[in-house]
Amino acid sequence: HIDYFILDEADEMLDMGFIEDIEAIFGKANPESRILLFSATMPPPILKIAAAFMGDYEIVEEEERPEEPILTEQIYWFVRESEKIEALVRMIDISPDFYGLVFTQTKADADAVSRLLDERGYEAAALHGDIPQSQREKILAHFRSKKTRILVATDVAARGIDIEGLTHVVNYALPFDGPTYVHRIGRTGRAGAKGLAFTLVRPEERRKLEFLKQFVRKAIKGEMRAQPIPSVEEVLNAKRERLFAELEQSVAGTFADTHGADASASVLTAKAREPFAGAAEKLCDGRDAKTVLAAVLSSFLGEKLNPARYGNITPYKAPKASGRSGTNAPRAARAGFQRDGSRQGGFSDGNQMRLYVGLGRKDGFNARDIADYFSSLLNIPQRLVDRIDVGPSFSLVSLPHKAARDILERSRRDKSLPHMHIDVKEGRKDSFGGGIAKGAKAFFKRKKGF
């Protein structure tokens, strides 16, 4: 009974394996409906759908425009997961006028980061898939008017947000792939204005970072640069100069001589000062005026410039390059990795569940990265992330039953997580010779409602 049938991001849906669903919907839809299909690319399967279901259709292409130079400066800091919030706070406070988006991988992370910032007195809000539409509109209205200056969001929730004047985009966690990163940082540095993109990288994500840097060089001719995290003293100096400059400007405006059209403003300023004149005289009675002013400044600005507001961040030193032999080899072996980077088996099929995960080498993941990813996501030891096989675009991994059920449920609800499903093929080999191909087949021919 529909009058309009609109299919957006058609090529993305094909990549995710929704071709059968799309065909099923087309097959049931009103044949007289107006059909609009949007796609960044037009691969043969999409043209096949158009020919089969759209009848006499027209292709409307966007005219190619010369690419604008990327004005976004890209910086990354190495920081441990537990110290990321401290790094973020320093980044905000050392920036002249922070107004930006902070991207997290999960809804839970968005809520947690927003709450921690709010507790420290920052104007922050979270935006993710669990936020009702009415609340989402209020959050965005406050952000656009700069009543809220920090928006912590997942990738899915941030789609469709087009806000001018952002000074910063922060990757609180590394994105899953290069295109996601480029899409994130493209939200700042627009219309000839410069922007800053900060990425917080855990030390164990160095390999994934290298993949991302290579992609950025090829895709947007950009360069991600490492930078040391500023010390508390550096942050406080920058913050002190900014606060005092604002105060000096305000005081200068109060004493400025105004004429003509601005005379009324001068009168209002004088009236605004009047109630405080008596209090100032009383405070300065028998005291040095500079000492009194310093005490007032300390009373009102002291907390903002208190070093105790900031926690410690452990300095990071990049490891020296070494071969396969030496100190790194026993350490890798103790972690359960073989020389080829795959995980040694340690749990029987009866104790664990085998999963297909939509992360692979093209996303910058190897076996160690996969183990670390699930260890962090599920808060379980890396040794419980077992029998990892990494392919070009996806992986197979074994997890304890309870953890596997938990992450499957979370992946269905949280679209920022990669696609996952149970690898149900029996009797297959856990190798790229048969297991990966069959795993892919199971992905594209999944059960209805899975």
Secondary structure by P-SEA (a helix, b strand, c coil): cccbbbbcaaaaaaaacaaaaaaaaaaacccccbbbbbbccccaaaaaaaaacccbbbbbbccccccccccbbbbbbbbcccaaaaaaaaaaaacccccbbbbbccaaaaaaaaaaaaaaccccccccccccaaaaaaaaaaaaaccccbbbbccccccccccccccccccccccccaaaaaaaacccccccbbbbbbbbbcccaaaaaaaaaaaaaaaccbbbbbbccccaaaaaaaaaaaaaaaaaaaaaaaaccccccaaaaaaaaaaaaccaaaaaaaaaccccaaaaaaaaaaaacccccccccbbbbcccccccccccccaaaaaaaaaccccccccccccccccbbbbbbcccccccccaaaaaaaaaaacccccccccccccccccbbbbccaaaaaaaaaaaaacccccbbbbccccccccccccaaaaaaaaaaaccccc
